[in-house]
Amino acid sequence: SLGSCLRLAKAGSALLLIEDAVYAATSSAAGASGITEALKQLKVYALQPDVAARGMAGKLVDGVTPVDYAGFVDLVTDHPNNQSWL
């Protein structure tokens, strides 16, 4: 699903990783998952409570911005066209 999302995402779009998708933004996985390349064109965020719940705090690749639930809401309101990828 992440690969499909990254192929279709347009430059300047925002991508919020939630639940297990936060693993894709860790320094050990970002290259293989495509997040490193995506950071060149997209704003990439990871939901901080999900990062913390999975023990990934401090392991996000540079350029991925952690956001709390209020930040999640802000992203939704700032970007009226939203798509969930399962």
All heavy atoms as an XYZ file, in Angstrom:
618
protein
N       0.806     -1.196      0.000
C       0.000      0.000      0.000
C       0.851      1.264      0.000
O       0.524      2.221     -0.676
C      -0.921      0.020      1.220
O      -1.858     -1.014      1.148
N       1.928      1.251      0.768
C       2.792      2.435      0.824
C       3.407      2.716     -0.543
O       3.460      3.858     -0.984
C       3.873      2.276      1.883
C       4.838      3.448      2.032
C       4.111      4.750      2.352
C       5.890      3.130      3.087
N       3.824      1.666     -1.226
C       4.400      1.848     -2.555
C       3.417      2.486     -3.517
O       3.774      3.389     -4.272
N       2.169      2.048     -3.495
C       1.136      2.636     -4.350
C       0.916      4.099     -3.995
O       0.802      4.952     -4.870
C      -0.190      1.889     -4.191
O      -0.075      0.573     -4.615
N       0.851      4.369     -2.717
C       0.656      5.745     -2.250
C       1.793      6.644     -2.737
O       1.544      7.726     -3.265
C       0.580      5.752     -0.723
S       0.533      7.405      0.003
N       3.026      6.188     -2.580
C       4.173      7.012     -2.975
C       4.223      7.228     -4.482
O       4.616      8.302     -4.943
C       5.469      6.379     -2.473
C       5.627      6.337     -0.952
C       6.904      5.594     -0.574
C       5.597      7.734     -0.361
N       3.819      6.239     -5.250
C       3.804      6.402     -6.720
C       2.782      7.441     -7.159
O       2.985      8.149     -8.136
C       3.504      5.070     -7.398
C       4.697      4.168     -7.534
C       4.442      2.991     -8.462
N       3.292      2.170     -8.095
C       3.287      1.234     -7.154
N       4.384      1.001     -6.458
N       2.211      0.530     -6.902
N       1.661      7.536     -6.451
C       0.584      8.430     -6.850
C       0.648      9.805     -6.187
O      -0.028     10.732     -6.630
C      -0.763      7.779     -6.548
C      -1.041      6.498     -7.341
C      -2.285      5.803     -6.816
C      -1.158      6.791     -8.821
N       1.434      9.941     -5.144
C       1.516     11.219     -4.426
C       2.158     12.282     -5.313
O       3.122     12.011     -6.033
C       2.321     11.055     -3.147
N       1.602     13.469     -5.244
C       2.113     14.582     -6.035
C       3.083     15.406     -5.198
O       2.947     15.513     -3.981
C       0.959     15.455     -6.501
C       0.041     14.723     -7.445
C      -1.087     15.587     -7.909
C      -1.961     14.754     -8.840
N      -3.144     15.436     -9.263
N       4.060     15.989     -5.863
C       5.036     16.840     -5.180
C       4.310     17.897     -4.352
O       3.315     18.468     -4.794
C       5.957     17.503     -6.191
N       4.779     18.094     -3.139
C       4.164     19.069     -2.252
C       3.080     18.503     -1.368
O       2.593     19.178     -0.467
N       2.694     17.256     -1.615
C       1.673     16.618     -0.787
C       2.237     16.285      0.587
O       3.446     16.243      0.782
C       1.176     15.326     -1.441
O       0.526     15.586     -2.654
N       1.341     16.011      1.511
C       1.739     15.584      2.846
C       1.349     14.121      3.024
O       0.297     13.687      2.557
C       1.059     16.437      3.902
N       2.198     13.373      3.691
C       1.957     11.968      3.969
C       2.059     11.773      5.473
O       3.077     12.110      6.078
C       3.004     11.104      3.262
C       3.025      9.615      3.592
C       1.728      8.946      3.145
C       4.223      8.957      2.930
N       1.008     11.263      6.082
C       1.000     10.968      7.513
C       1.013      9.457      7.702
O       0.100      8.763      7.252
C      -0.233     11.564      8.194
C      -0.424     11.190      9.666
C       0.731     11.704     10.520
C      -1.753     11.726     10.172
N       2.043      8.971      8.359
C       2.156      7.547      8.659
C       1.582      7.291     10.042
O       1.928      7.980     11.000
C       3.626      7.122      8.605
C       4.316      7.358      7.264
C       5.811      7.127      7.393
C       3.723      6.482      6.186
N       0.689      6.308     10.120
C       0.055      5.958     11.395
C       0.180      4.456     11.616
O       0.518      3.707     10.696
C      -1.427      6.391     11.445
C      -2.245      5.681     10.375
C      -1.556      7.909     11.292
C      -3.754      5.872     10.512
N      -0.097      4.043     12.842
C      -0.072      2.643     13.240
C       1.251      1.999     12.802
O       2.308      2.590     12.974
C      -1.314      1.923     12.728
C      -2.591      2.516     13.307
C      -3.853      1.850     12.825
O      -3.804      0.949     11.956
O      -4.928      2.227     13.330
N       1.224      0.794     12.238
C       2.467      0.112     11.882
C       3.227      0.768     10.736
O       4.400      0.461     10.507
C       2.190     -1.354     11.534
C       1.910     -2.216     12.764
O       2.197     -1.764     13.892
O       1.406     -3.343     12.597
N       2.594      1.666     10.011
C       3.280      2.359      8.913
C       4.447      3.205      9.424
O       5.352      3.523      8.641
C       2.305      3.231      8.136
N       4.459      3.549     10.709
C       5.573      4.355     11.230
C       6.896      3.613     11.117
O       7.950      4.245     11.040
C       5.329      4.835     12.677
C       4.071      5.700     12.753
C       5.259      3.680     13.658
N       6.865      2.287     11.072
C       8.110      1.533     10.901
C       8.818      1.919      9.602
O      10.041      1.887      9.520
C       7.848      0.027     10.899
C       7.470     -0.546     12.238
C       6.229     -1.143     12.421
C       8.344     -0.516     13.322
C       5.873     -1.694     13.643
C       7.998     -1.060     14.551
C       6.762     -1.647     14.707
O       6.408     -2.185     15.918
N       8.069      2.278      8.572
C       8.643      2.647      7.280
C       9.478      3.912      7.353
O      10.298      4.168      6.473
C       7.528      2.825      6.243
N       9.285      4.704      8.398
C      10.000      5.971      8.534
C      11.207      5.876      9.459
O      11.847      6.881      9.738
C       9.043      7.052      9.051
N      11.544      4.679      9.910
C      12.709      4.531     10.773
C      13.978      4.538      9.927
O      13.955      4.209      8.740
C      12.646      3.230     11.591
O      12.619      2.118     10.704
C      11.423      3.223     12.506
N      15.072      4.901     10.560
C      16.334      4.997      9.825
C      16.739      3.652      9.218
O      17.382      3.623      8.168
C      17.438      5.547     10.723
O      17.534      4.802     11.910
N      16.342      2.546      9.817
C      16.706      1.239      9.274
C      15.819      0.804      8.111
O      16.191     -0.084      7.357
C      16.669      0.177     10.376
O      15.374      0.056     10.906
N      14.650      1.422      7.940
C      13.708      0.981      6.909
C      13.419      2.028      5.838
O      12.872      1.697      4.789
C      12.392      0.569      7.553
N      13.763      3.267      6.065
C      13.332      4.351      5.176
C      13.838      4.211      3.740
O      13.127      4.554      2.803
C      13.744      5.704      5.754
N      15.034      3.701      3.566
C      15.543      3.511      2.211
C      14.758      2.474      1.455
O      14.306      2.695      0.327
N      14.540      1.330      2.063
C      13.819      0.234      1.418
C      12.342      0.555      1.236
O      11.729      0.133      0.258
C      13.978     -1.049      2.229
N      11.766      1.307      2.162
C      10.331      1.592      2.079
C      10.006      2.691      1.075
O       8.866      2.857      0.680
C       9.793      2.002      3.448
O      10.300      3.275      3.828
N      11.006      3.462      0.674
C      10.786      4.569     -0.261
C      10.609      5.911      0.419
O      10.501      6.938     -0.249
N      10.613      5.948      1.743
C      10.420      7.208      2.454
C      11.580      8.170      2.214
O      11.371      9.364      2.038
C      10.211      6.957      3.968
C       8.893      6.210      4.201
C      10.255      8.257      4.762
C       7.640      6.964      3.772
N      12.797      7.666      2.176
C      13.953      8.543      1.936
C      13.793      9.293      0.626
O      13.990     10.507      0.560
C      15.261      7.731      1.938
O      15.385      7.063      3.195
C      16.464      8.618      1.710
N      13.419      8.604     -0.410
C      13.209      9.229     -1.720
C      11.995     10.152     -1.688
O      12.015     11.242     -2.265
C      13.036      8.147     -2.796
C      13.052      8.664     -4.201
C      14.397      9.250     -4.640
O      15.448      8.887     -4.105
O      14.372     10.109     -5.545
N      10.944      9.734     -1.016
C       9.716     10.534     -0.942
C       9.956     11.877     -0.265
O       9.315     12.874     -0.616
C       8.634      9.761     -0.194
N      10.881     11.915      0.687
C      11.157     13.165      1.404
C      11.665     14.270      0.487
O      11.607     15.441      0.841
C      12.168     12.916      2.530
C      11.591     12.240      3.765
C      12.710     11.721      4.662
C      10.692     13.204      4.524
N      12.123     13.920     -0.695
C      12.601     14.922     -1.658
C      11.443     15.721     -2.245
O      11.641     16.831     -2.705
C      13.391     14.249     -2.778
C      14.666     13.606     -2.285
C      15.365     12.873     -3.400
C      16.597     12.147     -2.867
N      17.240     11.345     -3.924
N      10.223     15.133     -2.230
C       9.077     15.795     -2.845
C       7.878     15.966     -1.926
O       7.001     16.762     -2.202
C       8.615     14.998     -4.066
C       9.626     14.932     -5.168
C       9.048     14.258     -6.391
O       7.848     14.270     -6.621
N       9.901     13.667     -7.188
N       7.834     15.195     -0.861
C       6.669     15.201      0.028
C       7.057     15.651      1.423
O       8.199     15.496      1.835
C       6.075     13.792      0.148
C       5.710     13.052     -1.120
C       5.244     11.646     -0.775
C       4.642     13.789     -1.895
N       6.068     16.149      2.140
C       6.229     16.380      3.572
C       5.741     15.110      4.242
O       4.607     14.677      4.028
C       5.402     17.580      4.012
C       5.876     18.881      3.394
C       4.976     20.021      3.812
C       5.389     21.295      3.086
N       4.455     22.393      3.353
N       6.595     14.487      5.025
C       6.261     13.214      5.648
C       6.160     13.397      7.162
O       7.064     13.966      7.784
C       7.297     12.121      5.303
C       6.925     10.800      5.962
C       7.400     11.948      3.784
N       5.068     12.907      7.717
C       4.792     13.002      9.147
C       4.556     11.605      9.695
O       4.134     10.707      8.970
C       3.532     13.846      9.394
C       3.622     15.242      8.838
C       3.240     15.520      7.525
C       4.094     16.285      9.617
C       3.320     16.800      7.010
C       4.176     17.572      9.109
C       3.799     17.826      7.807
O       3.885     19.099      7.299
N       4.810     11.440     10.984
C       4.516     10.183     11.668
C       3.761     10.520     12.948
O       4.141     11.444     13.676
C       5.793      9.424     11.988
N       2.715      9.779     13.222
C       1.908     10.024     14.414
C       2.712      9.605     15.643
O       3.025      8.424     15.834
C       0.585      9.272     14.325
C      -0.444      9.621     15.391
C      -0.847     11.105     15.309
C      -1.674      8.752     15.242
N       3.070     10.586     16.466
C       3.959     10.377     17.602
C       3.474      9.298     18.577
O       4.273      8.472     19.008
C       4.209     11.697     18.333
C       5.177     11.580     19.489
C       6.547     11.076     19.083
O       7.080     11.459     18.053
N       7.113     10.186     19.869
N       2.181      9.262     18.945
C       1.753      8.193     19.847
C       1.991      6.789     19.275
O       2.314      5.862     20.013
C       0.261      8.463     20.050
C       0.117      9.929     19.803
C       1.104     10.235     18.705
N       1.865      6.635     17.955
C       2.131      5.340     17.331
C       3.623      5.041     17.309
O       4.039      3.890     17.484
C       1.546      5.289     15.920
C       0.027      5.271     15.913
O      -0.573      4.942     16.962
O      -0.567      5.601     14.878
N       4.438      6.064     17.088
C       5.895      5.906     17.144
C       6.303      5.434     18.542
O       7.049      4.461     18.697
C       6.608      7.228     16.772
C       8.105      7.128     17.018
C       6.323      7.603     15.316
N       5.798      6.110     19.550
C       6.137      5.773     20.935
C       5.643      4.387     21.316
O       6.357      3.612     21.966
C       5.561      6.826     21.877
N       4.427      4.038     20.905
C       3.850      2.741     21.257
C       4.643      1.578     20.669
O       4.617      0.476     21.217
C       2.398      2.670     20.775
N       5.362      1.826     19.593
C       6.135      0.781     18.929
C       7.619      0.843     19.290
O       8.438      0.141     18.701
C       5.919      0.861     17.422
C       4.525      0.340     17.075
C       3.991      0.898     15.785
N       2.665      0.359     15.518
C       1.540      0.820     16.084
N       1.575      1.824     16.931
N       0.371      0.278     15.802
N       7.968      1.711     20.237
C       9.358      1.817     20.673
C      10.279      2.410     19.624
O      11.472      2.135     19.621
N       9.747      3.246     18.753
C      10.529      3.814     17.659
C      10.958      5.262     17.913
O      11.514      5.900     17.029
C       9.734      3.752     16.347
C       9.406      2.339     15.896
S      10.893      1.423     15.441
C      10.928      0.184     16.717
N      10.709      5.770     19.102
C      11.107      7.143     19.428
C      12.616      7.282     19.229
O      13.396      6.429     19.642
C      10.721      7.487     20.862
N      13.017      8.354     18.555
C      14.428      8.596     18.288
C      14.977      7.814     17.114
O      16.157      7.918     16.800
N      14.139      7.047     16.444
C      14.605      6.214     15.337
C      14.068      6.653     13.983
O      14.305      5.989     12.980
C      14.233      4.758     15.592
C      14.908      4.199     16.838
C      14.535      2.767     17.066
C      15.210      2.269     18.345
N      14.877      0.868     18.614
N      13.333      7.779     13.948
C      12.811      8.261     12.669
C      13.932      8.857     11.839
O      14.842      9.502     12.369
C      11.718      9.310     12.892
C      10.445      8.840     13.579
C       9.484     10.010     13.751
C       9.784      7.711     12.805
N      13.853      8.659     10.549
C      14.833      9.226      9.633
C      14.701     10.750      9.634
O      13.602     11.288      9.852
C      14.655      8.626      8.218
C      13.391      9.103      7.565
C      15.849      8.905      7.336
N      15.809     11.446      9.437
C      15.775     12.904      9.380
C      14.817     13.360      8.287
O      14.827     12.817      7.184
C      17.168     13.473      9.095
C      18.109     13.350     10.279
O      17.619     13.201     11.419
O      19.333     13.394     10.058
N      14.004     14.344      8.615
C      13.046     14.878      7.657
C      11.626     14.446      7.925
O      10.689     15.063      7.441
N      11.444     13.363      8.678
C      10.101     12.922      9.059
C       9.728     13.678     10.329
O      10.461     13.668     11.310
C      10.036     11.399      9.289
C       8.674     10.992      9.819
C      10.345     10.656      8.001
N       8.584     14.335     10.292
C       8.138     15.165     11.402
C       7.120     14.414     12.251
O       6.070     14.026     11.747
C       7.490     16.464     10.866
O       8.417     17.123     10.012
C       7.069     17.376     11.998
N       7.417     14.220     13.535
C       6.414     13.604     14.406
C       5.305     14.608     14.733
O       5.575     15.795     14.912
C       7.199     13.227     15.664
C       8.528     13.866     15.556
C       8.676     14.448     14.200
N       4.070     14.144     14.764
C       2.931     14.997     15.134
C       2.074     14.273     16.159
O       1.970     13.051     16.147
C       2.061     15.405     13.915
C       2.827     16.268     12.947
C       1.484     14.203     13.202
N       1.451     15.055     17.036
C       0.510     14.492     18.004
C      -0.882     14.491     17.376
O      -1.045     14.806     16.195
C       0.556     15.280     19.313
C       0.264     16.764     19.136
O      -0.217     17.184     18.048
O       0.513     17.522     20.093
N      -1.895     14.138     18.173
C      -3.250     14.077     17.615
C      -3.746     15.443     17.147
O      -4.444     15.541     16.137
C      -4.225     13.456     18.626
C      -4.013     11.973     18.782
C      -3.532     11.445     19.983
C      -4.276     11.098     17.740
C      -3.334     10.080     20.125
C      -4.073      9.743     17.877
C      -3.601      9.234     19.075
O      -3.399      7.885     19.210
N      -3.365     16.501     17.855
C      -3.759     17.842     17.411
C      -3.115     18.154     16.061
O      -3.735     18.756     15.185
C      -3.379     18.882     18.455
N      -1.871     17.729     15.877
C      -1.199     17.910     14.598
C      -1.855     17.109     13.493
O      -1.917     17.545     12.340
N      -2.368     15.937     13.827
C      -3.116     15.104     12.886
C      -4.336     15.881     12.395
O      -4.587     15.986     11.182
C      -3.523     13.821     13.597
C      -4.183     12.758     12.753
C      -4.165     11.451     13.206
C      -4.827     13.010     11.563
C      -4.770     10.434     12.478
C      -5.438     12.008     10.818
C      -5.401     10.716     11.290
N      -5.058     16.466     13.323
C      -6.245     17.252     12.972
C      -5.847     18.447     12.107
O      -6.506     18.753     11.107
C      -7.007     17.708     14.232
C      -8.128     18.677     13.887
C      -7.555     16.499     14.974
N      -4.765     19.107     12.459
C      -4.290     20.240     11.664
C      -3.970     19.817     10.231
O      -4.297     20.533      9.276
C      -3.054     20.881     12.297
C      -3.359     21.621     13.581
O      -4.544     21.973     13.820
O      -2.412     21.853     14.364
N      -3.328     18.675     10.071
C      -3.013     18.192      8.729
C      -4.278     17.937      7.915
O      -4.340     18.269      6.730
C      -2.175     16.911      8.802
C      -0.723     17.096      9.202
C      -0.075     15.746      9.489
C       0.042     17.832      8.118
N      -5.279     17.355      8.551
C      -6.543     17.083      7.853
C      -7.210     18.381      7.424
O      -7.720     18.487      6.304
C      -7.490     16.229      8.734
C      -8.871     16.130      8.114
C      -6.901     14.845      8.954
N      -7.198     19.379      8.290
C      -7.842     20.644      7.932
C      -7.022     21.434      6.920
O      -7.590     22.147      6.099
C      -8.138     21.507      9.176
O      -6.924     21.776      9.866
C      -9.108     20.808     10.100
N      -5.702     21.291      6.956
C      -4.836     21.990      5.994
C      -4.865     21.354      4.609
O      -4.530     22.002      3.620
C      -3.377     22.012      6.483
C      -3.188     22.918      7.688
O      -4.078     23.744      7.989
O      -2.118     22.780      8.338
N      -5.232     20.092      4.547
C      -5.244     19.339      3.291
C      -6.645     18.740      3.109
O      -6.903     17.605      3.530
C      -4.183     18.249      3.305
C      -2.814     18.767      3.528
N      -2.040     19.291      2.515
C      -2.078     18.880      4.657
C      -0.892     19.694      3.017
N      -0.886     19.453      4.317
N      -7.551     19.475      2.481
C      -8.954     19.030      2.384
C      -9.145     17.733      1.585
O     -10.151     17.058      1.767
C      -9.669     20.199      1.737
C      -8.605     21.000      1.064
C      -7.343     20.754      1.820
N      -8.234     17.401      0.704
C      -8.339     16.156     -0.047
C      -7.474     15.103      0.647
O      -6.262     15.171      0.604
C      -7.870     16.329     -1.500
C      -8.780     17.284     -2.242
O      -9.985     17.255     -2.082
N      -8.196     18.150     -3.055
N      -8.128     14.150      1.301
C      -7.441     13.123      2.070
C      -7.747     11.757      1.485
O      -8.846     11.489      1.052
C      -7.893     13.150      3.531
C      -7.521     14.452      4.204
O      -6.388     14.620      4.614
N      -8.460     15.375      4.303
N      -6.746     10.885      1.538
C      -6.917      9.519      1.067
C      -6.270      8.583      2.079
O      -5.121      8.779      2.445
C      -6.244      9.337     -0.303
C      -6.275      7.934     -0.841
C      -7.671      7.467     -1.171
O      -8.430      8.187     -1.789
N      -8.003      6.269     -0.750
N      -7.004      7.581      2.518
C      -6.455      6.547      3.401
C      -6.013      5.364      2.563
O      -6.709      4.952      1.637
C      -7.502      6.102      4.409
O      -7.838      7.151      5.264
N      -4.864      4.800      2.903
C      -4.344      3.624      2.217
C      -4.252      2.516      3.235
O      -3.612      2.650      4.261
C      -2.959      3.908      1.632
C      -3.000      4.956      0.574
C      -3.003      6.300      0.766
C      -3.087      4.768     -0.821
N      -3.076      6.947     -0.439
C      -3.123      6.033     -1.429
C      -3.121      3.640     -1.633
C      -3.204      6.203     -2.806
C      -3.185      3.814     -3.001
C      -3.229      5.078     -3.575
N      -4.881      1.413      2.943
C      -4.871      0.267      3.868
C      -3.942     -0.814      3.390
O      -3.731     -1.043      2.284
C      -6.280     -0.295      4.033
C      -7.323      0.726      4.494
C      -8.699      0.099      4.477
C      -6.997      1.234      5.877
